[in-house]
């Protein structure tokens, strides 16, 4: 029987929403991706995983909503301990460190800027999921020594290509946009390009490594 913490809810007429938890945890993120992968591999429709939930889309003309919900529960139960495999893709992100928040984040962390750069660039990150805007990947997990709370007041404009950190995660802003993450560098790599196929460079499950330039 599926554990009580999990909720499988209708989401309109052509989707089911599976809510796993109310917290962020790497194991839960991986389980959400495993459920999404299983749904798509069975040809049931597309899936959109997030931190602790997953949206499962289906065609109601071929799969009635009740049957979709039942199948979603079965897949979720089977992936109770399911871990989605990491992608074979490793994307290197050439990064010019020195963003406007680098020195402050280093001070908050009790580090020098060079030490913070070394910690940030010294590991691989997994893209948990994409959201907020096209191509923005929420990647984790930062070294626990890096303390980077979100800004109290978000910036009105963050330039595309900004390498940012906040709350134990890191990302690259794909487009000019408002944003409250701490900016520690820039990259020329284009995370989103409407003229490219696929337009989004990073997919959920991909691994990223930031390479100082």
RACOR-V972329 format. One record per pair of residues at least 6 apart in sequence whose C-alpha atoms are under 7 Angstrom apart, sorted by the first residue. I is the first residue (numbers start at 1). J is the second residue. D is the distance in whole Angstrom. If there is no record, write none. Layout:
# RACOR-V972329
I/J/D
I/J/D
This chain:
# RACOR-V972329
2/77/5
5/20/7
5/21/7
6/19/6
6/20/5
6/21/7
7/18/6
7/19/5
7/20/7
8/16/7
8/17/6
8/18/5
8/19/6
8/69/7
8/73/7
9/16/6
9/17/5
9/18/6
10/16/5
10/17/6
11/17/6
14/57/6
14/58/5
14/59/6
14/60/6
15/55/7
15/56/5
15/57/4
15/58/6
16/55/6
16/56/5
16/57/6
16/69/6
17/54/6
17/55/5
17/56/6
18/53/5
18/54/5
18/55/6
19/52/6
19/53/4
19/54/7
20/52/5
20/53/5
21/52/5
22/52/7
23/52/7
24/51/6
24/52/6
28/52/6
29/50/7
29/51/5
29/52/6
29/128/6
30/83/5
30/84/5
31/79/7
31/82/5
31/83/5
31/84/6
32/49/6
32/50/7
32/52/6
32/53/6
32/54/6
33/49/6
33/84/6
34/79/7
34/82/6
34/83/6
34/84/4
35/75/6
35/76/6
35/79/6
36/47/5
36/48/7
36/49/6
36/54/7
39/45/7
39/47/7
40/46/6
40/47/7
44/58/6
45/57/5
45/58/5
46/56/6
46/57/5
47/54/7
47/55/6
47/56/5
47/57/6
48/54/6
48/55/5
48/56/7
49/55/6
49/129/6
50/129/5
51/128/7
86/205/5
86/206/7
87/205/5
87/206/5
87/207/7
89/206/6
89/207/6
90/206/6
90/207/5
90/208/6
91/207/6
91/208/5
91/209/6
92/208/6
92/209/5
92/210/6
92/211/6
93/187/7
93/189/7
93/208/7
93/209/6
93/210/5
93/211/6
94/187/6
94/210/6
94/211/5
94/212/6
94/213/6
95/185/6
95/186/6
95/187/5
95/210/6
95/211/6
95/212/5
95/213/6
96/185/5
96/186/5
96/187/6
96/212/6
96/213/5
97/184/6
97/185/4
97/186/6
97/212/7
98/184/6
98/185/5
99/183/5
99/184/4
99/185/4
100/183/6
100/184/6
101/182/6
101/183/5
101/184/6
102/113/6
102/183/7
102/184/5
103/113/6
105/147/7
105/148/6
106/112/6
106/113/5
106/116/6
108/147/6
109/145/6
109/146/5
109/147/5
119/143/7
120/142/7
121/209/7
121/210/5
121/211/6
123/209/7
124/207/6
124/208/6
124/209/5
125/139/6
125/140/5
125/141/6
125/207/5
125/208/5
125/209/6
126/139/5
126/140/6
126/205/6
126/206/6
126/207/5
126/208/6
127/137/6
127/138/6
127/139/4
127/140/7
127/203/7
127/204/5
127/205/5
127/206/5
127/207/6
128/138/6
128/139/6
128/204/6
128/205/6
129/137/6
129/138/6
129/204/5
130/136/5
130/137/4
130/138/6
130/204/7
131/137/7
134/192/7
134/200/7
135/174/6
135/191/5
135/192/5
135/200/5
135/201/7
135/202/7
136/171/7
136/172/6
136/173/6
136/174/6
137/171/6
137/202/7
138/169/7
138/170/6
138/171/6
139/169/5
139/170/5
139/171/6
140/168/7
140/169/5
140/170/6
141/168/6
141/169/5
142/168/5
142/169/5
142/170/7
148/165/6
148/166/5
148/167/6
148/182/7
149/166/5
149/167/5
150/166/5
150/167/7
150/180/6
150/181/5
150/182/6
151/180/5
151/181/6
151/182/7
153/180/7
154/178/7
154/179/5
154/180/4
155/178/6
155/179/5
155/180/6
156/178/5
156/179/7
157/176/6
157/177/5
157/178/4
157/179/7
158/176/5
158/177/5
158/178/6
158/179/6
159/175/7
159/176/5
159/177/7
160/173/5
160/174/5
160/175/4
160/176/5
161/172/6
161/173/5
161/174/6
161/186/5
161/187/5
161/188/6
161/189/7
161/190/7
162/172/5
162/173/5
162/183/6
162/185/6
162/186/4
162/187/6
163/171/6
163/172/5
163/173/7
163/183/6
163/184/6
163/185/5
163/186/5
163/187/7
164/170/6
164/171/5
164/172/6
164/181/6
164/182/5
164/183/4
164/184/6
165/171/6
165/181/6
165/182/5
165/183/7
166/181/5
166/182/6
174/190/7
174/191/5
174/192/6
191/200/6
191/201/5
191/202/7
192/199/5
192/200/5
192/201/6
193/199/5
193/200/7
